[in-house]
Amino acid sequence: MQAAKILLLAAALAAAAGSVGCAGGSAPQTRKTEFGNAAIGGGGYIPGIVYSKAESGLKYCRTDIGGAYRRREGDAAWVPITDHLGGVNSDNWNLIGIEAIACDPVEAGRVYLSCGTYAGSNGAILRSEDYGDTWEQVDMPFAMGGNMSGRGVGERLAVNPKDNRQVFCGSRTDGLYVSGDYGKTWEKCSAFPVTGDYFQEKNQIGVMWIEFAPESNDMYVGCAMQNGECIYRSKDGGKTFEALPANLPGMYPLRADISANGYLYLCYADSCGPNAAVKDGAVCRFDTGKDKFEDITPQCGDGRYGGFSGISVDGSDPDTVVCGTLGFWSDRGENIYRSTDGGDTWTPFFSNTETNYQMDVSDAEWLDWGRGEQNASIGWWMADLEIDPFNSDAVTWGTGATLYCTRDLTALGSGKPVTAAFDAHGIEETAVFKVVSVPQKDGSPALYSIMGDLTGFSHLSAEARPDDAHFMKNGTASDLAAAWQNGNIAVYANDSKKAPLTVTTDGGSTWTPVPKLPERTPNGTVALNADGSVLFWVPGKLSAPAYFSTDLGTSWYKSNGLGLNARIYPDPTDPQIIYAVCGGSIYLSKDSGTNFAATGLAVSDNAELVPSAEQPGAVWIRSGVSLGYSDDYAKTVNYIKGVSANAIGIGAAAAGSKIMPLYFMGEANGTGSGIYMTEDHGKSFSKLTTEKDGFGNLTPSITGDATEYGKFYFATNGRGIIKGQVTE
């Protein structure tokens, strides 16, 4: 309803300005497009990893805001398996946060996902019989929290290995649910006695994990209870439950695993992480035959503090166990421990006197954060680590930024260092704010990006993960710009009060804080004129003026003729021509931003301009969701009927054509929401996405590749930078 109001307002404003509407032509045809990612290598939290016990080499991982991935024997990379979720104007984007995964231990192709990012709406179970290539969605009567407190606890889904028709699902707020038909239908397991009374950051944690004993039909369920009575056992398939005497008051068993010889291994922490600080913890084992509870916390002289989370038993040796810390912010990150005697003794990856591992981040060099490869962190927020049940040398763990693995775990403690290697090939989970492409020349990047947590990157190639030199690293960025005629010059604004602007003149090999500023206000918006000789900044505050600098920040001036909180849009063909949107009007400068005057064209307050390099005065205008084109320096505009747009961007023209295609997120002529392009100024459109191409929660930023025709990029909130290539 609100979008319709904006559309009507934009049309009224256009009419008032003497603009002419033009038809968008016939219904768009879907054009074959191949999708992938601009490579980074993880970039987000991976709280869960699940190996199949039915097929060697098969494993899955889940992310908090970026869906799930699969990897099979022989695969060179992880494969995203939930990209059908979300998309432009989607109503199911909330399902992209994955709270749990369950592999069927009998039929390898069966896999289940608990989906739901936030508690604002109910979640769903996705069930598949073909390894996640296709899914059936089963809506559930409770919310899930894939990106909420406690998202790093164990798997809240489990398949009964003695009867794989039976699947259990733990909820945060409503106890335990069970299905007897492979997850098609569900009912509440009324025998389960608790729902969990521990809240963290106002979020109920509830059921944390479900485990089945490999040699019996016993099921164990962990639930976050403040009195410490957190673990329950059923010996009859969920008909009855009993609380176990395995209590550590004030702590919560975040994860568990069961050995073939009857020990339940448990990792405890005094919060459920990862957001809330973890100050204490323990590792324990429970003899399920004797009901004996023992503390086996590693004492390895590493100065450890905090708690424990990931724990895994070797499928080939029930006495071999690995576990990991949670909240241990050492110089080397979290620590990993291995025991070959059931937890009586442990060997660490490192202690205060020895280092038993080496890092390999050669496939994603930025992960050393400028400290050198051997000083790269083992990781933080290490919620889960899992031994491959078919390979005792392989252990995989997720971190707050990526995924690592070893291929030589059994060498730990032998005097030969174990190698911890980057293993997130194919996983792209960054929350991207903006993507910018300008023509490549003189070695300039193909793409610039800014994003949450990692600041951003300059991408020399969209196909190669950036090295550390092209990793921005300075705060959380709010805006980004590059010079169209000199792509080696770029600038970003960030949330640092000391250095809110950072520039590069060498394509991102080095980034330098702007030396002087007219005020020390963080964030804001930035722009560069066509040749990079003029830098614009509107600080991130209410009532901010537009400043410009002709020496990349040594001296500053205020632009004349603009009101407050203007947004600047330089023309790519002429360094003198600068557009601005301010107070519902478009302004034009012909002297590089020194002076502005209104063009007479009224637009919505959130209007977006994309000046085109195809000819002087050409500019695309998104006013509200209305899309229009002007060829007279935004004095008038032709709005295109039947089209709405949330974000717009231009790309390189086809061979033999001067018209630069426009790519946009939106709708065209009744063919549904998606990514579209037009190569004739809106007379006709091609749809580039299908119902399989959702990519989760999208960020309104899209750009064509400024050098290569038919290639484009758009931003997502959790699936990284999506790269598209039109192939026909």
C-alpha positions in Angstrom: 0.0 0.0 0.0 2.8 2.4 0.9 4.6 1.6 -2.3 1.5 2.4 -4.3 1.2 5.8 -2.5 4.8 6.6 -3.4 4.2 5.6 -7.0 1.2 7.8 -7.3 3.1 10.7 -5.7 6.0 10.3 -8.0 3.7 10.3 -11.0 2.0 13.4 -9.8 5.3 15.1 -9.3 6.4 14.1 -12.7 3.2 15.6 -14.2 3.7 18.8 -12.3 7.2 19.1 -13.8 6.0 18.6 -17.3 7.3 15.1 -17.6 5.9 12.7 -20.2 5.1 9.0 -19.5 6.0 6.3 -22.0 4.8 2.8 -22.2 7.1 0.0 -21.2 6.2 -2.2 -24.2 5.2 -5.8 -24.2 5.7 -8.2 -21.4 9.4 -8.9 -20.7 11.0 -12.2 -21.9 13.2 -14.1 -19.4 16.8 -14.0 -20.7 19.1 -16.8 -19.8 21.5 -15.7 -17.1 24.2 -17.5 -15.1 24.6 -16.5 -11.5 27.5 -16.9 -9.1 29.3 -14.8 -6.5 32.0 -12.2 -6.6 34.5 -14.2 -4.6 35.4 -13.2 -1.0 35.5 -16.4 1.0 32.9 -16.6 3.8 32.7 -13.3 5.4 30.0 -14.2 8.0 29.1 -16.4 10.9 28.9 -20.2 10.3 27.4 -21.6 13.5 26.7 -25.2 12.4 28.3 -28.1 10.4 26.7 -31.5 10.0 28.4 -34.5 8.4 26.3 -37.3 6.9 26.8 -40.7 8.5 25.2 -42.4 5.5 27.5 -41.1 2.8 31.3 -40.5 2.9 32.3 -36.9 2.1 28.8 -35.5 2.4 28.5 -32.5 4.7 26.3 -29.4 5.2 26.8 -26.1 6.9 24.4 -23.4 8.0 24.7 -19.7 8.3 22.8 -17.2 10.4 21.7 -14.9 7.5 22.8 -16.6 4.3 21.2 -19.9 4.0 22.7 -23.4 3.9 25.4 -25.1 1.8 26.3 -28.6 0.8 29.5 -30.3 -0.1 29.9 -33.9 -1.5 32.9 -36.1 -2.1 34.9 -34.7 -5.0 33.3 -31.2 -5.0 35.7 -28.4 -5.4 33.5 -26.0 -3.5 30.5 -25.7 -1.3 27.2 -25.4 -3.1 24.4 -23.0 -1.9 21.2 -25.0 -1.6 18.6 -22.3 -0.4 19.0 -19.7 -3.1 15.3 -20.1 -4.1 14.4 -18.2 -0.8 14.0 -14.4 -0.8 14.5 -12.1 -3.7 13.2 -8.7 -4.9 10.1 -7.8 -2.8 10.0 -11.3 -1.4 7.7 -12.2 1.5 9.8 -15.3 2.6 13.2 -13.7 3.0 13.1 -14.4 6.7 13.6 -18.1 6.0 17.1 -17.5 4.8 18.5 -17.7 8.4 19.1 -21.4 9.1 18.7 -22.5 12.8 19.3 -26.3 12.4 20.2 -29.0 9.9 19.5 -32.8 10.1 21.0 -35.4 7.8 19.1 -38.7 7.5 21.5 -41.4 8.8 19.8 -44.1 6.7 18.9 -42.5 3.4 21.7 -40.1 2.4 19.7 -37.9 0.1 17.2 -36.9 2.8 18.0 -33.6 4.6 16.0 -31.2 6.7 16.5 -27.5 7.6 14.9 -25.4 10.3 14.4 -22.0 8.7 13.7 -18.6 10.3 16.0 -15.6 10.8 14.0 -13.6 13.4 11.1 -14.2 15.7 8.8 -11.7 14.0 7.1 -14.5 12.0 6.8 -18.2 12.2 9.5 -20.4 10.7 9.4 -23.4 8.4 11.0 -26.8 7.9 12.4 -27.5 4.5 12.6 -31.2 3.6 14.4 -32.7 0.6 14.9 -36.2 -0.8 17.7 -35.1 -3.3 20.4 -33.6 -1.1 18.8 -30.2 -1.2 18.5 -29.8 -4.9 14.8 -29.3 -4.5 12.7 -28.6 -1.3 9.2 -29.0 0.1 8.4 -26.3 2.6 6.4 -27.2 5.7 5.3 -24.2 7.8 5.7 -24.5 11.6 3.5 -22.9 14.3 6.5 -21.2 16.0 9.2 -18.8 15.2 12.9 -19.6 14.8 16.0 -17.5 15.4 18.8 -18.2 12.9 20.3 -14.8 13.6 19.3 -14.4 17.2 21.0 -15.1 20.6 21.9 -18.8 20.9 22.1 -19.5 17.2 25.4 -21.3 17.7 24.1 -24.0 20.0 23.6 -27.6 18.7 21.3 -28.8 16.0 17.6 -28.5 17.0 16.7 -31.1 14.4 17.4 -34.9 14.5 16.4 -38.0 12.6 15.8 -41.2 14.6 18.5 -43.7 13.2 16.3 -46.7 14.2 13.2 -45.3 12.4 14.2 -42.6 9.9 10.5 -41.7 9.3 10.6 -40.1 12.7 12.1 -36.6 12.9 12.3 -34.3 15.9 12.4 -30.5 16.0 13.2 -28.4 19.0 11.7 -25.0 19.3 12.8 -21.9 21.2 9.4 -21.3 22.8 7.2 -24.3 22.5 9.1 -27.4 23.4 9.7 -30.4 21.2 7.8 -31.4 18.0 7.8 -34.8 16.2 7.0 -36.0 12.7 6.4 -39.6 11.8 6.3 -39.2 8.0 9.7 -37.8 7.1 8.8 -34.2 8.2 5.6 -33.9 6.1 3.4 -33.3 9.2 4.2 -32.4 12.7 2.7 -32.5 16.2 3.8 -31.3 19.6 5.6 -33.9 21.7 3.5 -33.4 24.8 5.7 -35.7 26.9 8.6 -33.3 26.8 8.4 -31.5 30.1 10.0 -28.1 29.6 10.2 -25.2 27.1 13.2 -23.5 28.6 13.1 -20.6 30.9 16.5 -18.9 30.1 16.3 -15.7 28.1 19.2 -13.9 26.6 18.9 -10.4 25.1 15.2 -10.9 25.7 15.2 -14.0 23.4 14.1 -17.3 24.8 16.7 -20.0 23.9 14.5 -23.1 24.5 15.6 -26.5 23.1 19.3 -26.4 22.1 20.0 -29.8 20.6 18.8 -33.4 20.1 21.1 -36.4 19.9 20.5 -40.1 19.5 22.7 -42.8 21.0 24.3 -44.8 18.2 24.0 -48.2 20.0 20.4 -47.8 21.4 17.2 -46.0 20.7 17.9 -43.5 23.5 17.3 -39.8 22.7 18.9 -36.9 24.6 17.6 -33.4 24.4 19.3 -30.2 25.8 17.1 -27.3 26.9 18.2 -24.0 28.4 17.0 -24.0 32.0 18.2 -21.6 34.7 18.2 -24.2 37.4 20.7 -26.3 35.5 18.3 -29.2 34.9 19.0 -29.0 31.2 19.3 -32.5 29.8 16.5 -35.0 29.3 16.5 -38.6 28.1 13.9 -40.7 26.4 14.2 -44.4 26.0 10.9 -45.0 24.1 11.0 -42.7 21.1 9.8 -39.6 22.9 6.8 -41.1 24.8 8.4 -40.3 28.1 11.4 -38.3 29.3 13.5 -38.1 32.5 15.8 -35.3 33.6 19.5 -36.4 34.0 21.7 -35.7 36.9 24.1 -33.8 34.6 23.8 -30.3 36.0 26.0 -27.3 36.3 23.9 -24.6 37.8 24.4 -21.2 36.1 25.7 -22.9 32.9 24.1 -24.3 29.8 25.2 -27.4 27.7 25.5 -25.7 24.3 26.4 -28.8 22.4 26.7 -32.5 22.9 27.9 -35.7 21.1 27.5 -39.4 22.1 30.2 -42.0 21.7 29.5 -45.6 20.7 30.7 -46.8 24.1 28.0 -44.9 25.9 29.4 -41.5 26.9 27.5 -38.3 26.4 30.1 -35.5 25.9 29.0 -32.0 26.8 30.3 -28.4 26.3 29.1 -25.9 28.8 29.1 -22.1 28.9 27.6 -19.5 31.2 25.7 -17.9 28.3 24.4 -19.3 25.1 26.5 -16.9 23.0 27.5 -15.6 20.6 26.5 -12.0 21.2 26.4 -12.2 25.0 29.8 -12.4 26.7 30.9 -15.9 27.8 32.9 -15.8 31.0 33.0 -19.4 32.2 32.5 -22.9 31.0 33.4 -26.6 31.3 33.6 -29.8 29.4 31.9 -32.9 30.9 31.1 -36.4 30.2 28.1 -38.4 31.3 28.3 -42.2 31.5 24.8 -43.1 30.2 25.1 -46.7 31.6 26.0 -45.7 35.1 24.5 -42.2 35.2 27.8 -40.8 36.3 28.7 -37.1 35.6 32.3 -36.0 35.4 34.2 -32.8 34.7 36.8 -33.3 32.1 37.6 -29.6 31.3 40.9 -29.3 29.4 43.7 -27.8 31.6 46.5 -27.1 29.0 48.3 -24.0 30.3 46.9 -21.8 27.5 45.5 -19.1 29.7 42.0 -20.0 28.6 38.9 -18.1 29.8 35.3 -18.2 28.6 33.4 -21.3 27.8 33.2 -24.2 25.4 30.9 -25.0 22.5 31.8 -27.4 19.7 32.4 -31.0 20.6 32.7 -34.1 18.4 33.5 -37.8 18.9 35.6 -39.7 16.3 33.4 -42.1 14.4 36.3 -44.6 14.2 37.4 -44.4 17.9 34.9 -43.7 20.7 37.6 -42.5 23.0 38.8 -39.8 20.6 37.1 -36.4 21.2 37.7 -32.8 20.0 36.3 -29.7 21.6 36.7 -26.0 21.2 36.5 -22.8 23.2 33.9 -20.1 23.0 34.7 -16.5 24.0 38.5 -17.0 24.3 39.8 -13.8 22.7 43.4 -14.7 22.6 45.9 -13.3 20.1 45.4 -16.6 18.2 41.7 -16.7 18.6 39.8 -19.7 20.1 41.6 -22.9 20.9 40.9 -26.5 19.9 41.7 -29.6 22.1 41.9 -33.3 21.2 41.7 -36.3 23.6 42.4 -39.9 22.8 41.4 -41.2 26.2 37.9 -40.0 26.6 38.8 -36.7 27.9 41.1 -37.7 30.7 43.9 -35.8 29.0 44.0 -33.2 26.2 46.4 -31.9 23.6 45.8 -28.3 22.5 46.4 -26.5 19.3 48.4 -24.1 21.3 49.4 -23.3 24.9 51.6 -20.6 26.5 54.7 -22.7 25.7 54.0 -24.5 22.5 52.2 -24.1 19.1 51.0 -27.3 17.5 49.3 -25.9 14.4 50.0 -23.7 11.4 47.6 -21.6 9.3 47.0 -21.7 5.6 44.9 -18.8 4.3 46.6 -18.6 0.9 43.2 -19.0 -0.8 41.7 -16.1 1.1 44.7 -13.9 2.1 42.5 -11.1 3.7 41.9 -13.5 6.6 45.2 -12.7 8.1 43.9 -9.1 8.7 47.3 -7.7 7.8 49.2 -9.7 10.4 50.8 -12.3 8.1 49.5 -15.8 7.4 51.0 -17.5 10.4 49.4 -14.8 12.7 46.0 -15.4 11.2 43.4 -16.3 13.8 42.0 -19.8 14.3 38.7 -17.9 14.5 36.3 -16.3 17.0 32.7 -17.3 17.8 33.7 -20.9 17.1 30.4 -22.5 17.9 30.9 -25.8 16.2 33.6 -28.2 15.1 33.0 -31.6 13.7 35.2 -34.7 13.0 34.4 -36.3 9.6 32.9 -39.7 10.7 34.7 -41.4 7.8 38.1 -39.6 8.2 39.7 -39.1 11.6 42.2 -36.6 10.2 39.5 -34.2 9.0 37.9 -31.7 11.4 35.9 -28.7 10.2 34.9 -25.7 12.2 33.0 -22.5 11.6 33.9 -19.0 12.9 32.5 -15.5 12.8 34.1 -14.9 9.5 34.7 -18.2 7.6 35.2 -21.9 7.7 38.5 -23.8 8.4 39.5 -27.5 8.3 42.4 -29.8 9.0 43.4 -32.8 6.9 46.0 -34.1 9.5 44.3 -33.9 12.9 45.8 -37.2 14.1 49.3 -35.6 13.9 48.4 -33.2 16.8 50.9 -33.5 19.5 53.4 -35.5 17.4 55.8 -32.6 17.0 54.5 -31.9 13.5 52.2 -29.0 13.2 48.6 -29.6 12.2 47.5 -27.3 9.3 44.4 -25.2 9.8 43.3 -24.3 6.2 40.7 -22.0 4.7 37.8 -24.2 3.6 35.0 -21.8 2.7 35.4 -22.2 -1.1 31.9 -21.4 -2.5 30.5 -19.9 0.7 29.7 -16.2 0.4 27.9 -14.7 3.4 28.8 -11.1 3.6 26.1 -8.5 4.3 26.8 -6.1 1.5 25.8 -2.4 1.6 26.8 -1.2 -1.8 28.6 -2.3 -5.0 30.3 0.1 -7.5 31.8 -0.7 -10.9 33.7 1.8 -13.1 35.6 1.1 -16.3 38.8 -0.9 -15.8 42.0 0.6 -17.1 45.5 1.1 -15.8 45.1 -1.9 -13.5 42.0 -0.5 -11.7 39.6 -2.8 -9.9 36.6 -4.4 -11.6 34.5 -3.7 -8.5 34.4 -2.0 -5.2 32.2 -3.1 -2.3 31.3 -2.1 1.2 29.7 -4.4 3.8 29.0 -5.2 7.4 31.7 -6.5 9.7 34.5 -6.4 7.1 34.3 -2.8 5.9 34.8 -3.7 2.2 37.1 -4.6 -0.6 38.5 -3.5 -3.9 38.1 -6.5 -6.3 40.8 -6.6 -9.0 38.7 -9.5 -10.4 35.3 -10.7 -9.4 36.4 -14.2 -9.8 39.3 -14.1 -7.4 39.2 -13.6 -3.6 40.8 -10.3 -2.6 44.3 -10.3 -1.0 44.9 -8.5 2.3 46.2 -5.4 0.5 42.8 -4.7 -1.0 40.9 -5.2 2.3 39.6 -1.9 3.6 39.5 -2.8 7.4 38.5 0.7 8.8 35.2 0.6 10.6 31.7 0.0 9.2 31.2 1.8 5.9 28.2 3.9 5.1 28.9 4.9 1.5 31.3 4.3 -1.3 32.2 6.0 -4.6 34.8 5.7 -7.4 35.8 8.0 -10.2 34.4 6.8 -13.6 37.3 8.0 -15.7 40.0 7.0 -13.2 38.9 3.8 -11.3 42.0 3.8 -9.2 40.5 6.7 -7.2 37.9 5.7 -4.7 36.5 6.8 -1.3 34.4 5.4 1.5 32.7 6.9 4.5 32.6 5.0 7.8 31.6 5.2 11.4 34.9 6.4 12.8 34.9 9.8 14.4 38.6 10.1 14.0 38.8 9.1 10.3 35.3 9.0 8.8 36.7 9.3 5.2 39.3 7.0 3.6 40.6 7.3 0.1 42.7 5.4 -2.4 44.5 6.5 -5.5 46.0 3.1 -6.4 42.9 1.0 -6.8 42.7 0.0 -3.2 46.3 -1.3 -2.7 46.5 1.3 0.0 43.9 3.3 1.8 44.6 6.6 3.5 42.4 8.5 6.0 41.5 11.9 4.7 43.9 14.3 6.5 41.6 17.2 7.2 37.8 17.4 7.6 35.4 20.4 7.9 33.9 18.5 10.9 34.4 15.2 12.7 31.1 13.6 12.1 31.1 9.8 11.2 29.4 8.2 8.2 27.5 10.2 5.6 27.5 9.9 1.8 30.4 10.4 -0.6 30.9 11.0 -4.3 33.8 11.7 -6.8 33.5 13.6 -10.0 34.3 11.9 -13.3 38.1 12.2 -13.2 38.4 12.0 -9.4 39.6 15.6 -9.0 36.7 16.6 -6.7 35.6 14.7 -3.6 32.2 15.3 -2.1 31.0 14.5 1.4 27.7 15.0 3.2 28.3 14.1 6.8 26.0 11.5 8.5 23.9 13.8 10.6 20.7 15.7 10.5 21.0 19.1 8.8 24.3 18.3 7.1 25.7 20.6 4.4 27.4 19.3 1.2 31.2 19.8 1.3 33.7 19.4 -1.6 37.4 19.2 -1.8 39.7 19.6 -4.8 42.7 18.0 -3.2 41.3 14.8 -1.8 40.6 16.3 1.6 43.4 18.7 2.4 41.0 21.7 2.1 37.2 21.9 2.0 34.4 24.2 0.8 30.7 24.2 1.0 28.7 23.8 -2.2 26.4 26.8 -2.9 22.7 26.5 -3.8 21.9 23.3 -2.0 19.9 22.7 1.1 20.8 20.2 3.8 21.3 16.5 3.4 21.7 16.5 -0.3 22.8 13.4 -2.3 25.4 14.0 -4.9 25.5 12.2 -8.3 28.4 13.1 -10.7 28.1 12.9 -14.4 30.6 10.2 -15.7 31.3 12.1 -19.0 32.2 15.5 -17.8 34.0 16.4 -14.5 32.2 19.7 -14.4 28.7 18.3 -14.4 27.3 17.3 -11.0 23.7 16.4 -10.1 22.2 16.5 -6.7 18.9 15.6 -5.1 17.8 17.8 -2.2 14.4 18.5 -0.6 12.4 16.8 -3.4 14.1 18.6 -6.3 17.0 17.9 -8.7 19.9 20.3 -8.9 22.7 20.7 -11.4 26.2 22.1 -11.2 28.3 23.0 -14.2 31.4 24.0 -12.2 32.3 20.7 -10.5 30.0 21.3 -7.5 30.9 24.8 -6.5 27.4 26.1 -7.4 24.1 24.4 -7.9 20.8 25.5 -9.4 17.5 23.6 -9.5 16.6 22.0 -12.8 12.9 22.5 -12.1 12.2 18.7 -11.9 10.4 17.5 -8.7 11.1 14.1 -7.4 10.5 12.1 -4.2 12.8 12.7 -1.2 14.5 9.3 -1.7 15.1 9.7 -5.4 18.1 8.0 -6.9 20.0 9.2 -10.0 22.3 7.2 -12.2 23.9 9.5 -14.8 24.9 7.5 -17.9 28.2 7.7 -19.8 26.5 7.1 -23.2 26.0 10.8 -23.8 26.2 14.1 -22.0 23.0 14.9 -20.1 21.8 11.3 -20.0 20.5 10.3 -16.5 18.2 7.6 -15.2 15.9 8.7 -12.3 14.3 6.5 -9.7 11.7 8.6 -7.9 10.0 6.5 -5.2 9.6 3.3 -7.2 8.9 5.1 -10.5 11.6 4.7 -13.2 12.4 7.4 -15.8 15.0 8.5 -18.3 16.2 12.0 -19.1 18.5 13.2 -21.9 18.4 16.9 -21.1 20.4 17.1 -17.8 17.3 16.2 -15.7 15.2 19.2 -16.8 12.5 16.7 -17.9 12.0 13.0 -17.5 10.0 10.3 -19.3 8.6 7.9 -16.6 8.0 4.4 -17.9 4.5 3.0 -17.3 4.1 -0.4 -15.8 7.6 -0.5 -14.2 8.7 -0.1 -10.6 12.3 -0.1 -9.4 13.9 -0.4 -5.9 17.5 0.1 -7.1 19.1 0.9 -10.5 22.6 0.8 -12.1 24.2 1.0 -15.6 26.7 -1.3 -17.3 28.9 -1.5 -20.4 27.2 -1.2 -23.8 27.0 -4.1 -26.2 29.4 -4.3 -29.1 28.3 -1.8 -31.7 25.9 0.0 -29.4 26.3 3.3 -27.6 23.3 2.7 -25.3 24.4 1.5 -21.8 21.9 -1.1 -20.4 20.1 -0.3 -17.2 19.9 -3.1 -14.6 17.3 -2.8 -11.8 15.6 -4.6 -9.0 11.8 -4.3 -9.4 8.9 -5.2 -11.6 8.1 -4.7 -15.3 4.7 -5.1 -17.0 3.2 -7.6 -14.7 5.8 -10.3 -14.9 6.7 -10.3 -11.2 9.5 -9.0 -9.1 13.1 -9.8 -10.0 16.2 -8.4 -11.7 15.6 -6.7 -15.1 17.5 -4.9 -17.8 16.6 -2.6 -20.6 18.8 -1.7 -23.6 16.5 0.8 -25.3 15.8 3.3 -22.6 12.7 1.5 -21.3 10.9 0.6 -24.5 11.4 -3.1 -23.7 12.8 -5.2 -20.9 14.4 -8.5 -20.2 13.9 -10.4 -17.0 17.1 -12.0 -15.7 16.0 -14.0 -12.7 13.6 -16.9 -12.3 11.8 -18.3 -9.3 15.0 -20.2 -8.4 17.0 -17.0 -8.2 16.1 -15.4 -4.8 19.4 -15.1 -3.0 17.8 -14.3 0.3 17.4 -10.8 1.7 18.5 -8.3 -1.0 20.1 -4.9 -0.4 19.0 -2.1 -2.8 22.3 -1.8 -4.6 22.9 -3.0 -8.2 25.4 -2.1 -10.9 26.3 -3.3 -14.3 30.0 -4.2 -14.9 31.3 -1.0 -16.5 33.8 -2.9 -18.7 32.1 -6.2 -19.7 28.7 -6.2 -21.4 26.0 -8.4 -19.9 27.7 -8.7 -16.5 26.2 -7.2 -13.4 26.4 -7.3 -9.6 24.0 -6.8 -6.8 24.2 -6.7 -3.0 22.6 -9.1 -0.6 22.2 -9.2 3.2 23.9 -12.5 3.8 24.6 -14.1 0.4 27.5 -11.8 -0.5 27.8 -10.1 -3.9 25.8 -11.9 -6.5 27.4 -11.8 -10.0 25.2 -12.3 -13.0 26.2 -12.9 -16.7 23.6 -12.7 -19.5 24.4 -15.6 -21.8 21.9 -15.1 -24.6 
